[in-house]
Amino acid sequence: MSAGRVGGFIGTVLDVTEFRTAASSLAERERLLWSLLDVPEAERQLLCYECHDGLIQ
């Protein structure tokens, strides 16, 4: 190898597609949860009941 010339390189590659998809999904769910906090109490209780009933049934 001559002085001043690159003789090789070492590196890594990481596929972050799955991470970005999960992060996007998590952000969407977080937006949904925050929007539920803005719903009046009676509507929130109805939504919670429907979600819970749907999961249990």
N, CA, C and O atoms as a CHARMM CRD file, in Angstrom:
* protein
*
  228
    1    1 MET  N      0.85200  -1.17000   0.00000 PROA 1      0.00000
    2    1 MET  CA     0.00000   0.00000   0.00000 PROA 1      0.00000
    3    1 MET  C      0.89600   1.23100   0.00000 PROA 1      0.00000
    4    1 MET  O      1.79000   1.35300   0.83800 PROA 1      0.00000
    5    2 SER  N      0.66200   2.12700  -0.92400 PROA 2      0.00000
    6    2 SER  CA     1.44000   3.36300  -1.00800 PROA 2      0.00000
    7    2 SER  C      0.94200   4.35600   0.01900 PROA 2      0.00000
    8    2 SER  O     -0.22200   4.31100   0.41600 PROA 2      0.00000
    9    3 ALA  N      1.79000   5.22500   0.44200 PROA 3      0.00000
   10    3 ALA  CA     1.41000   6.25600   1.41600 PROA 3      0.00000
   11    3 ALA  C      0.34000   7.15800   0.81900 PROA 3      0.00000
   12    3 ALA  O      0.46400   7.60500  -0.32100 PROA 3      0.00000
   13    4 GLY  N     -0.73500   7.43300   1.60600 PROA 4      0.00000
   14    4 GLY  CA    -1.78700   8.33700   1.14600 PROA 4      0.00000
   15    4 GLY  C     -2.87900   7.67900   0.32500 PROA 4      0.00000
   16    4 GLY  O     -3.79700   8.36200  -0.12900 PROA 4      0.00000
   17    5 ARG  N     -2.80800   6.38400   0.12500 PROA 5      0.00000
   18    5 ARG  CA    -3.83400   5.69200  -0.65900 PROA 5      0.00000
   19    5 ARG  C     -4.62100   4.75700   0.24500 PROA 5      0.00000
   20    5 ARG  O     -4.08000   4.15700   1.17500 PROA 5      0.00000
   21    6 VAL  N     -5.87700   4.65100  -0.04200 PROA 6      0.00000
   22    6 VAL  CA    -6.73600   3.76200   0.74300 PROA 6      0.00000
   23    6 VAL  C     -6.47700   2.32100   0.32000 PROA 6      0.00000
   24    6 VAL  O     -6.48100   1.98700  -0.86500 PROA 6      0.00000
   25    7 GLY  N     -6.25400   1.48700   1.31500 PROA 7      0.00000
   26    7 GLY  CA    -6.00600   0.08300   1.04400 PROA 7      0.00000
   27    7 GLY  C     -7.25000  -0.76100   1.19600 PROA 7      0.00000
   28    7 GLY  O     -7.25500  -1.92800   0.80600 PROA 7      0.00000
   29    8 GLY  N     -8.32400  -0.18600   1.76600 PROA 8      0.00000
   30    8 GLY  CA    -9.56900  -0.91500   1.96900 PROA 8      0.00000
   31    8 GLY  C    -10.45500  -0.14500   2.92700 PROA 8      0.00000
   32    8 GLY  O    -10.10000   0.94200   3.38300 PROA 8      0.00000
   33    9 PHE  N    -11.59300  -0.70800   3.22600 PROA 9      0.00000
   34    9 PHE  CA   -12.49200  -0.06600   4.18100 PROA 9      0.00000
   35    9 PHE  C    -13.35200  -1.11900   4.84700 PROA 9      0.00000
   36    9 PHE  O    -13.55100  -2.21100   4.31500 PROA 9      0.00000
   37   10 ILE  N    -13.85300  -0.77600   6.00600 PROA 10     0.00000
   38   10 ILE  CA   -14.73600  -1.65000   6.76000 PROA 10     0.00000
   39   10 ILE  C    -15.96700  -0.83600   7.11700 PROA 10     0.00000
   40   10 ILE  O    -15.84800   0.32500   7.50900 PROA 10     0.00000
   41   11 GLY  N    -17.13400  -1.42000   6.98800 PROA 11     0.00000
   42   11 GLY  CA   -18.35800  -0.70700   7.32200 PROA 11     0.00000
   43   11 GLY  C    -19.48500  -1.67400   7.61700 PROA 11     0.00000
   44   11 GLY  O    -19.33900  -2.89100   7.50000 PROA 11     0.00000
   45   12 THR  N    -20.60000  -1.10600   7.99900 PROA 12     0.00000
   46   12 THR  CA   -21.78100  -1.91500   8.25700 PROA 12     0.00000
   47   12 THR  C    -22.98500  -1.28500   7.58800 PROA 12     0.00000
   48   12 THR  O    -23.01800  -0.08000   7.33700 PROA 12     0.00000
   49   13 VAL  N    -23.95500  -2.10100   7.30800 PROA 13     0.00000
   50   13 VAL  CA   -25.21200  -1.65100   6.73100 PROA 13     0.00000
   51   13 VAL  C    -26.32200  -2.21500   7.59900 PROA 13     0.00000
   52   13 VAL  O    -26.29300  -3.38600   7.97600 PROA 13     0.00000
   53   14 LEU  N    -27.29600  -1.37900   7.91300 PROA 14     0.00000
   54   14 LEU  CA   -28.39500  -1.80100   8.76100 PROA 14     0.00000
   55   14 LEU  C    -29.70500  -1.40400   8.10000 PROA 14     0.00000
   56   14 LEU  O    -29.91400  -0.23200   7.78900 PROA 14     0.00000
   57   15 ASP  N    -30.58000  -2.36400   7.88600 PROA 15     0.00000
   58   15 ASP  CA   -31.89900  -2.09200   7.30300 PROA 15     0.00000
   59   15 ASP  C    -32.81600  -1.59900   8.42200 PROA 15     0.00000
   60   15 ASP  O    -33.13500  -2.35300   9.34000 PROA 15     0.00000
   61   16 VAL  N    -33.23700  -0.34300   8.34800 PROA 16     0.00000
   62   16 VAL  CA   -34.07200   0.26000   9.38700 PROA 16     0.00000
   63   16 VAL  C    -35.54000   0.33400   8.97600 PROA 16     0.00000
   64   16 VAL  O    -36.32600   1.03000   9.61900 PROA 16     0.00000
   65   17 THR  N    -35.91400  -0.36800   7.92400 PROA 17     0.00000
   66   17 THR  CA   -37.29100  -0.33600   7.43600 PROA 17     0.00000
   67   17 THR  C    -38.27900  -0.76500   8.50900 PROA 17     0.00000
   68   17 THR  O    -39.27800  -0.08500   8.73900 PROA 17     0.00000
   69   18 GLU  N    -38.00900  -1.88400   9.16800 PROA 18     0.00000
   70   18 GLU  CA   -38.91100  -2.39700  10.19500 PROA 18     0.00000
   71   18 GLU  C    -39.01300  -1.42000  11.36800 PROA 18     0.00000
   72   18 GLU  O    -40.09900  -1.20700  11.90900 PROA 18     0.00000
   73   19 PHE  N    -37.89500  -0.83500  11.75500 PROA 19     0.00000
   74   19 PHE  CA   -37.88600   0.14200  12.84200 PROA 19     0.00000
   75   19 PHE  C    -38.73300   1.35500  12.48000 PROA 19     0.00000
   76   19 PHE  O    -39.52900   1.82000  13.29600 PROA 19     0.00000
   77   20 ARG  N    -38.57100   1.87100  11.26900 PROA 20     0.00000
   78   20 ARG  CA   -39.33200   3.05700  10.85800 PROA 20     0.00000
   79   20 ARG  C    -40.82200   2.75300  10.73600 PROA 20     0.00000
   80   20 ARG  O    -41.65200   3.60000  11.06800 PROA 20     0.00000
   81   21 THR  N    -41.16800   1.57300  10.27000 PROA 21     0.00000
   82   21 THR  CA   -42.57300   1.17500  10.18600 PROA 21     0.00000
   83   21 THR  C    -43.18200   1.10500  11.58300 PROA 21     0.00000
   84   21 THR  O    -44.28900   1.59400  11.80600 PROA 21     0.00000
   85   22 ALA  N    -42.46500   0.50000  12.51500 PROA 22     0.00000
   86   22 ALA  CA   -42.95400   0.40300  13.89300 PROA 22     0.00000
   87   22 ALA  C    -43.06400   1.78400  14.53000 PROA 22     0.00000
   88   22 ALA  O    -44.03100   2.06200  15.23900 PROA 22     0.00000
   89   23 ALA  N    -42.09400   2.64000  14.28700 PROA 23     0.00000
   90   23 ALA  CA   -42.12100   3.99000  14.84800 PROA 23     0.00000
   91   23 ALA  C    -43.29700   4.78200  14.29700 PROA 23     0.00000
   92   23 ALA  O    -43.93900   5.53400  15.03000 PROA 23     0.00000
   93   24 SER  N    -43.58000   4.61800  13.02000 PROA 24     0.00000
   94   24 SER  CA   -44.71200   5.30600  12.40500 PROA 24     0.00000
   95   24 SER  C    -46.02600   4.81600  12.99300 PROA 24     0.00000
   96   24 SER  O    -46.92000   5.61200  13.28100 PROA 24     0.00000
   97   25 SER  N    -46.14200   3.50700  13.17100 PROA 25     0.00000
   98   25 SER  CA   -47.35000   2.92900  13.75800 PROA 25     0.00000
   99   25 SER  C    -47.53200   3.40600  15.19200 PROA 25     0.00000
  100   25 SER  O    -48.64400   3.73900  15.60500 PROA 25     0.00000
  101   26 LEU  N    -46.44900   3.43900  15.94500 PROA 26     0.00000
  102   26 LEU  CA   -46.50700   3.90400  17.32400 PROA 26     0.00000
  103   26 LEU  C    -46.92400   5.37400  17.38800 PROA 26     0.00000
  104   26 LEU  O    -47.71900   5.75600  18.24500 PROA 26     0.00000
  105   27 ALA  N    -46.39700   6.18600  16.49700 PROA 27     0.00000
  106   27 ALA  CA   -46.75200   7.60600  16.47400 PROA 27     0.00000
  107   27 ALA  C    -48.23600   7.78900  16.15200 PROA 27     0.00000
  108   27 ALA  O    -48.89700   8.65000  16.73300 PROA 27     0.00000
  109   28 GLU  N    -48.75900   6.98400  15.23000 PROA 28     0.00000
  110   28 GLU  CA   -50.17900   7.06700  14.88100 PROA 28     0.00000
  111   28 GLU  C    -51.04800   6.67400  16.07100 PROA 28     0.00000
  112   28 GLU  O    -52.06000   7.32200  16.33900 PROA 28     0.00000
  113   29 ARG  N    -50.66600   5.63000  16.77900 PROA 29     0.00000
  114   29 ARG  CA   -51.42400   5.20400  17.96400 PROA 29     0.00000
  115   29 ARG  C    -51.36300   6.26200  19.06200 PROA 29     0.00000
  116   29 ARG  O    -52.34500   6.49200  19.76700 PROA 29     0.00000
  117   30 GLU  N    -50.21000   6.89800  19.20200 PROA 30     0.00000
  118   30 GLU  CA   -50.08300   7.95000  20.19900 PROA 30     0.00000
  119   30 GLU  C    -50.99600   9.13100  19.85800 PROA 30     0.00000
  120   30 GLU  O    -51.63400   9.69700  20.74500 PROA 30     0.00000
  121   31 ARG  N    -51.06000   9.50600  18.57400 PROA 31     0.00000
  122   31 ARG  CA   -51.96800  10.57400  18.15100 PROA 31     0.00000
  123   31 ARG  C    -53.42000  10.19900  18.44800 PROA 31     0.00000
  124   31 ARG  O    -54.20300  11.03800  18.89200 PROA 31     0.00000
  125   32 LEU  N    -53.77500   8.94300  18.20300 PROA 32     0.00000
  126   32 LEU  CA   -55.13100   8.47600  18.48600 PROA 32     0.00000
  127   32 LEU  C    -55.43600   8.56500  19.98400 PROA 32     0.00000
  128   32 LEU  O    -56.50000   9.04600  20.37200 PROA 32     0.00000
  129   33 LEU  N    -54.52000   8.11100  20.81100 PROA 33     0.00000
  130   33 LEU  CA   -54.73500   8.15800  22.25700 PROA 33     0.00000
  131   33 LEU  C    -54.87900   9.59400  22.75100 PROA 33     0.00000
  132   33 LEU  O    -55.74500   9.87800  23.57900 PROA 33     0.00000
  133   34 TRP  N    -54.03800  10.50500  22.25200 PROA 34     0.00000
  134   34 TRP  CA   -54.15200  11.90400  22.67200 PROA 34     0.00000
  135   34 TRP  C    -55.47300  12.49700  22.20800 PROA 34     0.00000
  136   34 TRP  O    -56.06600  13.31100  22.91700 PROA 34     0.00000
  137   35 SER  N    -55.94800  12.09900  21.02100 PROA 35     0.00000
  138   35 SER  CA   -57.23100  12.62000  20.54800 PROA 35     0.00000
  139   35 SER  C    -58.37400  12.09400  21.42000 PROA 35     0.00000
  140   35 SER  O    -59.37500  12.78600  21.60800 PROA 35     0.00000
  141   36 LEU  N    -58.23400  10.88000  21.95100 PROA 36     0.00000
  142   36 LEU  CA   -59.25700  10.33900  22.84400 PROA 36     0.00000
  143   36 LEU  C    -59.32800  11.11800  24.15300 PROA 36     0.00000
  144   36 LEU  O    -60.38900  11.20700  24.77000 PROA 36     0.00000
  145   37 LEU  N    -58.21000  11.67500  24.57100 PROA 37     0.00000
  146   37 LEU  CA   -58.20500  12.46500  25.80000 PROA 37     0.00000
  147   37 LEU  C    -58.99200  13.75700  25.64700 PROA 37     0.00000
  148   37 LEU  O    -59.43300  14.34500  26.63500 PROA 37     0.00000
  149   38 ASP  N    -59.16700  14.19800  24.40200 PROA 38     0.00000
  150   38 ASP  CA   -59.91500  15.42100  24.13900 PROA 38     0.00000
  151   38 ASP  C    -61.41700  15.17300  24.00200 PROA 38     0.00000
  152   38 ASP  O    -62.19600  16.12100  23.89700 PROA 38     0.00000
  153   39 VAL  N    -61.81800  13.92000  24.00300 PROA 39     0.00000
  154   39 VAL  CA   -63.23200  13.56800  23.86500 PROA 39     0.00000
  155   39 VAL  C    -63.92000  13.76800  25.22000 PROA 39     0.00000
  156   39 VAL  O    -63.34200  13.43900  26.25600 PROA 39     0.00000
  157   40 PRO  N    -65.13600  14.29700  25.22600 PROA 40     0.00000
  158   40 PRO  CA   -65.87000  14.44500  26.49400 PROA 40     0.00000
  159   40 PRO  C    -65.98800  13.10300  27.22900 PROA 40     0.00000
  160   40 PRO  O    -65.96000  12.04200  26.60600 PROA 40     0.00000
  161   41 GLU  N    -66.11900  13.16300  28.54700 PROA 41     0.00000
  162   41 GLU  CA   -66.09900  11.97000  29.40900 PROA 41     0.00000
  163   41 GLU  C    -67.12400  10.91500  29.00000 PROA 41     0.00000
  164   41 GLU  O    -66.78500   9.73400  28.94200 PROA 41     0.00000
  165   42 ALA  N    -68.35000  11.30000  28.72000 PROA 42     0.00000
  166   42 ALA  CA   -69.38800  10.32300  28.36500 PROA 42     0.00000
  167   42 ALA  C    -69.00900   9.57400  27.08400 PROA 42     0.00000
  168   42 ALA  O    -69.18300   8.35900  26.99900 PROA 42     0.00000
  169   43 GLU  N    -68.49700  10.29300  26.09900 PROA 43     0.00000
  170   43 GLU  CA   -68.07900   9.64100  24.85700 PROA 43     0.00000
  171   43 GLU  C    -66.87100   8.75200  25.09500 PROA 43     0.00000
  172   43 GLU  O    -66.77100   7.67400  24.51100 PROA 43     0.00000
  173   44 ARG  N    -65.95200   9.19100  25.94700 PROA 44     0.00000
  174   44 ARG  CA   -64.76700   8.40100  26.26200 PROA 44     0.00000
  175   44 ARG  C    -65.17100   7.08300  26.91300 PROA 44     0.00000
  176   44 ARG  O    -64.61800   6.03300  26.58500 PROA 44     0.00000
  177   45 GLN  N    -66.13200   7.13400  27.83200 PROA 45     0.00000
  178   45 GLN  CA   -66.58300   5.90700  28.49200 PROA 45     0.00000
  179   45 GLN  C    -67.21900   4.95900  27.49100 PROA 45     0.00000
  180   45 GLN  O    -66.99500   3.75000  27.55000 PROA 45     0.00000
  181   46 LEU  N    -68.01200   5.49800  26.57200 PROA 46     0.00000
  182   46 LEU  CA   -68.63400   4.65900  25.54800 PROA 46     0.00000
  183   46 LEU  C    -67.58000   4.01700  24.65400 PROA 46     0.00000
  184   46 LEU  O    -67.66100   2.82500  24.35800 PROA 46     0.00000
  185   47 LEU  N    -66.59300   4.79700  24.22400 PROA 47     0.00000
  186   47 LEU  CA   -65.52500   4.25000  23.38900 PROA 47     0.00000
  187   47 LEU  C    -64.74000   3.17200  24.11700 PROA 47     0.00000
  188   47 LEU  O    -64.41400   2.13400  23.54100 PROA 47     0.00000
  189   48 CYS  N    -64.43600   3.42400  25.38900 PROA 48     0.00000
  190   48 CYS  CA   -63.69700   2.43500  26.17800 PROA 48     0.00000
  191   48 CYS  C    -64.50700   1.15000  26.33800 PROA 48     0.00000
  192   48 CYS  O    -63.96700   0.04900  26.23400 PROA 48     0.00000
  193   49 TYR  N    -65.79500   1.29900  26.58900 PROA 49     0.00000
  194   49 TYR  CA   -66.66300   0.12700  26.72800 PROA 49     0.00000
  195   49 TYR  C    -66.67500  -0.67500  25.42900 PROA 49     0.00000
  196   49 TYR  O    -66.55400  -1.90000  25.44500 PROA 49     0.00000
  197   50 GLU  N    -66.82300   0.02700  24.30100 PROA 50     0.00000
  198   50 GLU  CA   -66.87800  -0.66600  23.00400 PROA 50     0.00000
  199   50 GLU  C    -65.55700  -1.36000  22.69400 PROA 50     0.00000
  200   50 GLU  O    -65.54300  -2.48600  22.19700 PROA 50     0.00000
  201   51 CYS  N    -64.44900  -0.68600  22.98700 PROA 51     0.00000
  202   51 CYS  CA   -63.13000  -1.30700  22.74500 PROA 51     0.00000
  203   51 CYS  C    -62.94500  -2.51900  23.64900 PROA 51     0.00000
  204   51 CYS  O    -62.51600  -3.57700  23.18800 PROA 51     0.00000
  205   52 HSD  N    -63.26400  -2.37600  24.92500 PROA 52     0.00000
  206   52 HSD  CA   -63.10100  -3.45800  25.87200 PROA 52     0.00000
  207   52 HSD  C    -64.00800  -4.62600  25.50400 PROA 52     0.00000
  208   52 HSD  O    -63.57000  -5.77600  25.49900 PROA 52     0.00000
  209   53 ASP  N    -65.27700  -4.33400  25.19600 PROA 53     0.00000
  210   53 ASP  CA   -66.23600  -5.36400  24.84100 PROA 53     0.00000
  211   53 ASP  C    -65.76900  -6.09900  23.58600 PROA 53     0.00000
  212   53 ASP  O    -65.89100  -7.32000  23.49500 PROA 53     0.00000
  213   54 GLY  N    -65.23700  -5.35700  22.62700 PROA 54     0.00000
  214   54 GLY  CA   -64.73900  -5.96600  21.39600 PROA 54     0.00000
  215   54 GLY  C    -63.55500  -6.88500  21.64600 PROA 54     0.00000
  216   54 GLY  O    -63.42700  -7.92400  20.99900 PROA 54     0.00000
  217   55 LEU  N    -62.69600  -6.51500  22.57400 PROA 55     0.00000
  218   55 LEU  CA   -61.51700  -7.34100  22.87600 PROA 55     0.00000
  219   55 LEU  C    -61.91900  -8.59600  23.64600 PROA 55     0.00000
  220   55 LEU  O    -61.39900  -9.68100  23.38800 PROA 55     0.00000
  221   56 ILE  N    -62.84100  -8.44400  24.58800 PROA 56     0.00000
  222   56 ILE  CA   -63.23800  -9.58700  25.41500 PROA 56     0.00000
  223   56 ILE  C    -64.09900 -10.56500  24.60400 PROA 56     0.00000
  224   56 ILE  O    -63.91600 -11.77900  24.69600 PROA 56     0.00000
  225   57 GLN  N    -65.00900 -10.04700  23.83500 PROA 57     0.00000
  226   57 GLN  CA   -65.89600 -10.90700  23.04900 PROA 57     0.00000
  227   57 GLN  C    -65.10500 -11.50100  21.93200 PROA 57     0.00000
  228   57 GLN  O    -65.64500 -12.26500  21.13100 PROA 57     0.00000
